[in-house]
Amino acid sequence: MTNDSVHEGVNDGGRDTAPAAQSKRKDARRNKETLLDAAAAVFVTSGVEAPVRDIAARAGVGLGTIYRHFPTRADLVIAVYRHQVDACAEAGPALLATAPTPHAALRQWVDLFVDFLVTKHGLAAALQTDNAGFETLHAYFLDRLLPVCTQLLDAATASGEICSDLSAYQLMRGVGNLCIGADSDARYDARRMVELLVAGLRQPR
């Protein structure tokens, strides 16, 4: 009887502890994602050299919390880069399911892609001489985003909205080239140029 009671206590404790541990892990993951979202937003407006205190203020946390997760700026920039790649990849199918047309989904996705590119252009400087690290991230970027962009282009073509032999790689490369230098020239509106590029894919009606 005593042994049964002991075993029951252990089992009960295991059942009580497991959900608590799971909840703690979910909270930690959610807090980290909040930090990455805040950092991405600050990087888009102020560049990857933005003060960490600005990111902390936007996320509503202390500086220590950021440094605990990301000891160096390079760690933070790389994490934001991967976070944005994942967000872009996940957004494609969601936009196709909710946007009024495939072309509208493509246009909205390209807007997200442009936000991401602002951060990407500062990545090389943040990594400094770590070419291998940069190449690994670039491969991750292509593996995750090329299939999504292809899916969006194929859907817009199938709907008759666009008629183009433009590949996903060509489109992404073109958008990327239009964004180069946008942060250093106030007279140049990269978003406007990207809008014209995406609008130019449409079939005349």
Secondary structure, DSSP 8 states (H G I E B T S, - for coil): -HHHHHHHHHHHHHHHHHHHHHHHHHHHHHHHHHHHHHHHHHHHHH-TTS-HHHHHHHHT--HHHHHHH-SSHHHHHHHHHHHHHHHHHHHHHHHHHHSSSHHHHHHHHHHHHHHHHHHHTTHHHHHTT-HHHHHHHHHHHHHHHHHHHHHHHHHHHHTTSB-----HHHHHHHHHHHHTTGGG-TT--HHHHHHHHHHTTB---
